[in-house]
């Protein structure tokens, strides 16, 4: 690929890579990723259908869960086109603008997920620490405002990223580490200084994920304090059990996300397969596991699923 300046950036194409280290197993890897996509997409659609149909689930907690499912579908559909093209149809090339668009949506949905998890922790805090005020605090209008605020915040944070990249010349062999476009991967390629891109990327990671994770932690400290004040051990366990699904969702999102961000920034010389594996976990595991966790741990969803399976058998 030739040398391209700022004005010719739209003519650039990027080469996406899978796992050339295990080329003989590429077909099995593609089959595994397609299975993960299927579980994620079907699981989240099922959650949305159950919440829509089950009147008892029309509550703030499940509105937030609906948002989480829609967001997880967004993550899956953002990566699906290039993963299919690169691994299944062996078409690794993607245009510059298409790559930036995919990068925007992948990071937009990631930031949105962080905000939704924070909103869900607030829901659990109000439900456990201020139960008498729950219905007056988390009204339908307030839940809608929270959802819109999360989306606007994510959009405003991610919106500058494509433009900060578009101003840079790309004159190296534009080979990406993954079969989809991520900002930490793209900022390795320009042949001009990318300090601004790196600082801004780190700034939004800290200001969004950092702040959100601290607030989630504070909410659970307050929840734990309230739970420990309950006299009955059985009631304490019952109350904590309502938080298990959310705690699992927080862990499966934040642990891989922090890991992939740190590996890209501070372990640049780590083996390529480490970057790829961490990225796969970050993007594929939460959308797949979230519907499974909430289906297992939420009694109302579990009951509805049981009814549906009984009907299919009949």
Buried (B, 14 or more C-beta within 10 A) or exposed (E): BEEBEEEEBEEBBBEBBBBEEEEEEBEEBBEBBBEBBEBBBEBBBBBBEBBEEBEEBEBBBBBBBBBBBBBBBBBBBBBBEBBBBBBBEEEBEBEBBBBBBBBBBBBBBBBBBBBBBBBBBBBBBBBBBEEEEBEEBBEEEEBEEBBEEBBEBBEEBBEEBBEBBEEBBBBEEBBBBBBBBBBBBBBBBBEEEBEEBBEBBBEBBEEBBBEBBEBBEEBBEBBBEBBEEBEEEEEBEEBBEBBEBBBBBBEBBBBBBBBBBEBBBEEEEEEEEEBBBBBBBBBBBBBBBBBBBBBEBBEBBBEBBEEBEEEEEE
